[in-house]
Amino acid sequence: MGYKSMPSLISLRAFESVARNGSFKRASEELCVTPGAVSQLVKKLEEQTDKKLIVRRHLNLGLTEEGTYLAKQLSKAFDCVNHCINEIRDIPELKQISVAAPDTVISRWITPHLSEFLRGQPNTHINLVSEYRAEEQSMKSLDITITMTICKKMEINEPIVTDELFVLAASHQFVEENMSEGIASLNSIPLIGIANNSILFDEYPQWVEVFTELKLPYNTNRQFVDFGDNIEKAIEAAVNGIGLIILPSFLASNEIESNLLVPVYTKFYKKKAKIKLSISVLTREANEVDIFYSWLLHRLSSIDIDHEIEENRILSN
């Protein structure tokens, strides 16, 4: 629908103000223009509608039948516009927070838990950026970074969140059906392999190392399901009862917390990989960034399944 033939908004506002105030002078004060300008705008509106809208008297003004109808409808329309404007003003501004993290951390941890944060902060938009893409961006555009490193000494604003703790895990059904003999069960059950199951390092615990630590012979011809670099598929296979998997507890925290996987043995990696959380100096004082930073720190710090695993350990030396 076009509005080319409609009178100008300023002339309609001038007429509505004159009709409501009953005076060109009071209308001019409301609109911050001269009474003469208001009179000219109303006259132009009458010409455009080809109708007389106002009856000009010596001491006061009156409205014609057409003028009364138009004034009533314009009053409703301007009230509606004013209501819409107030509603728009009341809409909270969407707050943008940019977070850079390794792909695995984004897919295996942040994304599954993000809805928990957004339920309490619905007007916040979290922009998750892969650490590889972050290198291409200006660091000034990032509010929070999650990095993984070997940490000998941490800065105050870069708290250590968790160690790289490795777990052997399987589904409840798999454990009940295949691991009743404890350590001896490892000689006959299927094992799930991942090309690099460490969060950070190329050197990572191999199944042969686990067998050596548990003082068990390792049969290279045993049943072995290899998923290459596909951690998601490997974890899915373990949840579905395909075999026993070895991986960092951080990557399996969702499945362990929801009891889809049962940890049966734990091992701290000798190099003690750390995950650290850093907040941009430029946005440190921004309230929304500080809220998300605090939530991340609390939520990441809550991934502490070592105590629970120790109590429920199935394998032991």
PyMOL commands that set and color helices and strands:
alter all, ss='L'
color gray80, all
select helices_A, chain A and resi 9-21+24-31+35-49+65-90+103-120+131-134+139-141+172-178+182-187+207-213+231-239+253-257+281-283+287-301+306-311
alter helices_A, ss='H'
color red, helices_A
select strands_A, chain A and resi 54-56+61-63+95-101+124-130+144-150+160-163+165-170+191-193+224-226+244-248+262-268+273-279
alter strands_A, ss='S'
color yellow, strands_A
deselect
rebuild
show_as cartoon
